[in-house]
Amino acid sequence: MPGRSVHYYLIKLARLTGWILFFLMIIYILTGFTLRGDFGLQEKLDLELALGLHQKLVWPLVVVFSVHSGLEIYFALRRWGWIKPRASDPRR
C-alpha cells in the first residue's frame, strides 16, 4: 500500500461516514416515530429505550454529519477547481 495518497483514505472515510450516517438516521427516525406513536412502533420498541436512543444519537449524528459533509465539500471544491492540487500530487 505504499502508493496510496491521502485522498484515497479521505474517499474511504467519506464513504464510511456516509454509511454510518445513513444507519444512524434510520435509527433516529424510527425512535422519533416510536416516541410520537406513529405506525404502531411503540408496540415493538419500549418508549424508554426509544427516548434514550433518540437523545443519545444527537451528538454522534452531529459529529458524523460534520465529518462527512466537510469531506464532501472539500471534494466538490476540488472538482470545481476552487482548490488546486499541489505540485507534488502524482495525479497531476
N, CA, C and O of each residue as an XYZ file, in Angstrom:
368
protein
N       0.804     -1.207      0.000
C       0.000      0.000      0.000
C       0.845      1.268      0.000
O       0.314      2.316      0.368
N       2.105      1.254     -0.381
C       2.898      2.477     -0.315
C       2.503      3.516     -1.365
O       2.864      4.683     -1.219
N       1.778      3.136     -2.413
C       1.451      4.077     -3.472
C       0.168      4.854     -3.261
O      -0.210      5.645     -4.125
N      -0.506      4.660     -2.159
C      -1.801      5.312     -1.943
C      -1.617      6.682     -1.324
O      -0.828      6.862     -0.396
N      -2.361      7.648     -1.852
C      -2.256      9.017     -1.357
C      -3.261      9.259     -0.231
O      -4.076      8.396      0.095
N      -3.179     10.427      0.337
C      -4.095     10.827      1.407
C      -5.524     10.866      0.878
O      -6.467     10.546      1.602
N      -5.682     11.257     -0.385
C      -7.027     11.361     -0.955
C      -7.731     10.009     -1.024
O      -8.955      9.938     -0.914
N      -6.974      8.955     -1.202
C      -7.547      7.610     -1.194
C      -8.227      7.346      0.150
O      -9.358      6.863      0.199
N      -7.535      7.664      1.225
C      -8.088      7.432      2.563
C      -9.207      8.412      2.887
O     -10.136      8.061      3.614
N      -9.141      9.622      2.367
C     -10.234     10.574      2.568
C     -11.501     10.102      1.875
O     -12.597     10.259      2.414
N     -11.365      9.528      0.690
C     -12.532      8.994     -0.018
C     -13.128      7.824      0.761
O     -14.346      7.722      0.901
N     -12.265      6.944      1.267
C     -12.752      5.819      2.085
C     -13.472      6.325      3.340
O     -14.508      5.782      3.724
N     -12.923      7.362      3.976
C     -13.551      7.932      5.164
C     -14.893      8.572      4.822
O     -15.845      8.459      5.594
N     -14.978      9.235      3.684
C     -16.241      9.850      3.254
C     -17.307      8.779      3.024
O     -18.465      8.956      3.402
N     -16.911      7.675      2.405
C     -17.871      6.589      2.180
C     -18.301      5.945      3.489
O     -19.483      5.661      3.686
N     -17.351      5.715      4.378
C     -17.672      5.113      5.667
C     -18.615      6.006      6.470
O     -19.607      5.527      7.020
N     -18.313      7.288      6.537
C     -19.184      8.194      7.297
C     -20.556      8.320      6.642
O     -21.552      8.542      7.331
N     -20.618      8.182      5.324
C     -21.914      8.202      4.646
C     -22.786      7.028      5.066
O     -23.975      7.194      5.336
N     -22.185      5.833      5.122
C     -22.948      4.668      5.549
C     -23.340      4.752      7.022
O     -24.464      4.412      7.393
N     -22.409      5.208      7.857
C     -22.725      5.360      9.282
C     -23.857      6.362      9.457
O     -24.783      6.133     10.236
N     -23.783      7.462      8.738
C     -24.827      8.487      8.813
C     -26.172      7.928      8.364
O     -27.201      8.226      8.971
N     -26.172      7.127      7.314
C     -27.393      6.512      6.812
C     -28.072      5.673      7.901
O     -29.268      5.823      8.151
N     -27.301      4.787      8.548
C     -27.886      3.921      9.564
C     -28.271      4.684     10.831
O     -29.287      4.373     11.451
N     -27.476      5.672     11.220
C     -27.840      6.491     12.379
C     -29.143      7.247     12.132
O     -29.972      7.372     13.034
N     -29.324      7.747     10.919
C     -30.552      8.486     10.603
C     -31.769      7.564     10.610
O     -32.844      7.966     11.055
N     -31.613      6.345     10.126
C     -32.739      5.396     10.166
C     -33.139      5.127     11.613
O     -34.325      5.135     11.941
N     -32.157      4.890     12.475
C     -32.461      4.642     13.891
C     -33.087      5.883     14.520
O     -34.042      5.774     15.290
N     -32.555      7.063     14.197
C     -33.069      8.305     14.767
C     -34.523      8.540     14.349
O     -35.353      8.935     15.168
N     -34.822      8.297     13.085
C     -36.192      8.483     12.587
C     -37.133      7.458     13.207
O     -38.238      7.806     13.621
N     -36.710      6.204     13.277
C     -37.574      5.176     13.868
C     -37.855      5.443     15.340
O     -38.981      5.250     15.798
N     -36.839      5.889     16.093
C     -37.092      6.204     17.509
C     -37.989      7.430     17.638
O     -38.801      7.511     18.559
N     -37.848      8.377     16.726
C     -38.744      9.540     16.747
C     -40.179      9.149     16.467
O     -41.091      9.637     17.135
N     -40.401      8.270     15.486
C     -41.754      7.780     15.202
C     -42.301      6.990     16.382
O     -43.493      7.059     16.680
N     -41.433      6.242     17.051
C     -41.870      5.489     18.231
C     -42.332      6.436     19.324
O     -43.360      6.195     19.957
N     -41.593      7.503     19.553
C     -41.959      8.462     20.594
C     -43.264      9.187     20.260
O     -44.034      9.529     21.157
N     -43.507      9.416     18.989
C     -44.753     10.066     18.565
C     -45.936      9.112     18.568
O     -47.084      9.553     18.609
N     -45.670      7.809     18.525
C     -46.742      6.829     18.479
C     -47.218      6.544     17.062
O     -48.310      6.009     16.871
N     -46.418      6.892     16.079
C     -46.798      6.687     14.684
C     -46.460      5.260     14.233
O     -45.501      4.650     14.704
N     -47.271      4.756     13.316
C     -47.061      3.473     12.648
C     -47.029      2.283     13.603
O     -46.537      1.219     13.226
N     -47.526      2.425     14.800
C     -47.572      1.321     15.750
C     -46.210      0.858     16.241
O     -46.072     -0.263     16.730
N     -45.204      1.717     16.113
C     -43.859      1.320     16.521
C     -43.690      1.254     18.032
O     -42.780      0.583     18.519
N     -44.550      1.938     18.785
C     -44.413      1.915     20.246
C     -44.696      0.529     20.805
O     -44.313      0.231     21.936
N     -45.373     -0.336     20.018
C     -45.618     -1.702     20.467
C     -44.385     -2.593     20.256
O     -44.230     -3.613     20.926
N     -43.522     -2.202     19.330
C     -42.339     -3.007     19.019
C     -41.092     -2.549     19.773
O     -40.157     -3.328     19.955
N     -41.075     -1.287     20.214
C     -39.906     -0.740     20.889
C     -40.361     -0.010     22.141
O     -41.271      0.818     22.088
N     -39.734     -0.313     23.257
C     -40.068      0.310     24.530
C     -39.849      1.823     24.446
O     -38.856      2.275     23.875
N     -40.771      2.602     25.011
C     -40.679      4.060     24.931
C     -39.446      4.606     25.632
O     -38.828      5.555     25.149
N     -39.078      4.014     26.775
C     -37.882      4.491     27.478
C     -36.620      4.222     26.670
O     -35.718      5.059     26.623
N     -36.556      3.062     26.038
C     -35.412      2.733     25.188
C     -35.372      3.672     23.977
O     -34.306      4.159     23.600
N     -36.527      3.921     23.378
C     -36.593      4.820     22.222
C     -36.148      6.228     22.604
O     -35.405      6.871     21.861
N     -36.599      6.705     23.755
C     -36.213      8.045     24.202
C     -34.717      8.108     24.495
O     -34.052      9.075     24.123
N     -34.187      7.087     25.157
C     -32.759      7.060     25.447
C     -31.915      7.046     24.186
O     -30.944      7.795     24.077
N     -32.281      6.193     23.224
C     -31.553      6.142     21.960
C     -31.651      7.467     21.210
O     -30.658      7.978     20.692
N     -32.852      8.006     21.162
C     -33.090      9.246     20.431
C     -32.241     10.389     20.998
O     -31.670     11.177     20.243
N     -32.162     10.474     22.310
C     -31.384     11.537     22.934
C     -29.881     11.311     22.799
O     -29.124     12.268     22.635
N     -29.445     10.065     22.865
C     -28.009      9.774     22.784
C     -27.464      9.835     21.359
O     -26.249      9.911     21.176
N     -28.319      9.805     20.358
C     -27.862      9.830     18.971
C     -27.590     11.235     18.444
O     -27.055     11.380     17.344
N     -27.941     12.257     19.189
C     -27.792     13.622     18.679
C     -26.326     13.951     18.402
O     -26.000     14.372     17.292
N     -25.441     13.772     19.370
C     -24.045     14.148     19.169
C     -23.303     13.244     18.185
O     -22.503     13.750     17.397
N     -23.532     11.928     18.195
C     -22.919     11.136     17.126
C     -23.373     11.578     15.729
O     -22.579     11.585     14.788
N     -24.645     11.945     15.601
C     -25.129     12.446     14.314
C     -24.432     13.742     13.918
O     -24.058     13.919     12.759
N     -24.257     14.635     14.867
C     -23.595     15.910     14.579
C     -22.153     15.673     14.134
O     -21.697     16.276     13.163
N     -21.439     14.802     14.836
C     -20.039     14.537     14.510
C     -19.908     13.868     13.144
O     -19.113     14.307     12.313
N     -20.680     12.812     12.908
C     -20.573     12.081     11.644
C     -21.027     12.967     10.484
O     -20.419     12.945      9.414
N     -22.089     13.744     10.688
C     -22.548     14.653      9.635
C     -21.485     15.702      9.323
O     -21.248     16.008      8.154
N     -20.848     16.251     10.340
C     -19.828     17.276     10.123
C     -18.634     16.728      9.350
O     -18.150     17.368      8.417
N     -18.159     15.550      9.734
C     -17.024     14.956      9.034
C     -17.408     14.629      7.593
O     -16.666     14.947      6.664
N     -18.555     14.001      7.407
C     -18.988     13.606      6.071
C     -19.205     14.820      5.166
O     -18.718     14.849      4.035
N     -19.920     15.802      5.654
C     -20.194     16.969      4.806
C     -18.923     17.773      4.556
O     -18.748     18.309      3.461
N     -18.033     17.871      5.538
C     -16.770     18.575      5.318
C     -15.928     17.925      4.235
O     -15.369     18.611      3.379
N     -15.839     16.602      4.270
C     -15.091     15.885      3.235
C     -15.727     16.041      1.863
O     -15.027     16.256      0.873
N     -17.039     15.935      1.799
C     -17.719     16.043      0.510
C     -17.632     17.454     -0.063
O     -17.529     17.626     -1.277
N     -17.673     18.458      0.801
C     -17.496     19.843      0.327
C     -16.080     20.033     -0.197
O     -15.882     20.683     -1.224
N     -15.098     19.475      0.495
C     -13.714     19.552      0.036
C     -13.566     18.921     -1.352
O     -12.948     19.509     -2.240
N     -14.130     17.730     -1.534
C     -14.030     17.065     -2.833
C     -14.773     17.834     -3.919
O     -14.316     17.877     -5.061
N     -15.902     18.439     -3.587
C     -16.634     19.240     -4.570
C     -15.819     20.462     -4.981
O     -15.766     20.799     -6.164
N     -15.189     21.126     -4.026
C     -14.368     22.294     -4.347
C     -13.167     21.907     -5.205
O     -12.755     22.670     -6.079
N     -12.608     20.730     -4.961
C     -11.511     20.248     -5.828
C     -12.011     19.966     -7.238
O     -11.358     20.316     -8.221
N     -13.178     19.328     -7.326
C     -13.728     19.030     -8.648
C     -14.003     20.297     -9.439
O     -13.761     20.344    -10.645
N     -14.504     21.315     -8.774
C     -14.866     22.569     -9.439
C     -13.654     23.449     -9.707
O     -13.779     24.485    -10.361
N     -12.484     23.058     -9.213
C     -11.269     23.809     -9.467
C     -11.003     24.940     -8.494
O     -10.088     25.732     -8.722
N     -11.756     25.045     -7.436
C     -11.537     26.096     -6.441
C     -10.344     25.766     -5.558
O      -9.699     26.664     -5.018
N     -10.050     24.479     -5.411
C      -8.866     24.029     -4.685
C      -7.998     23.309     -5.706
O      -8.415     22.318     -6.306
N      -6.802     23.813     -5.894
C      -5.884     23.246     -6.883
C      -5.049     22.144     -6.236
O      -4.703     22.241     -5.058
N      -4.721     21.095     -6.999
C      -3.825     20.063     -6.452
C      -2.418     20.611     -6.260
O      -1.993     21.507     -6.990
N      -1.704     20.085     -5.293
C      -0.334     20.515     -5.047
C       0.569     20.029     -6.168
O       0.226     19.098     -6.898
N       1.706     20.655     -6.295
C       2.666     20.298     -7.348
C       3.188     18.882     -7.162
O       3.536     18.223     -8.142
N       3.251     18.393     -5.911
C       3.775     17.056     -5.650
C       2.717     15.973     -5.821
O       3.008     14.795     -5.612
N       1.499     16.347     -6.197
C       0.409     15.385     -6.361
C       0.681     14.529     -7.602
O       0.784     15.071     -8.702
N       0.801     13.200     -7.449
C       1.131     12.351     -8.605
C       0.014     12.261     -9.641
O       0.268     11.835    -10.767
N      -1.211     12.646     -9.296
C      -2.318     12.563    -10.248
C      -2.328     13.760    -11.194
O      -3.149     13.803    -12.110
N      -1.466     14.701    -11.005
C      -1.466     15.927    -11.785
C      -0.936     15.734    -13.163
O      -0.876     16.687    -13.940
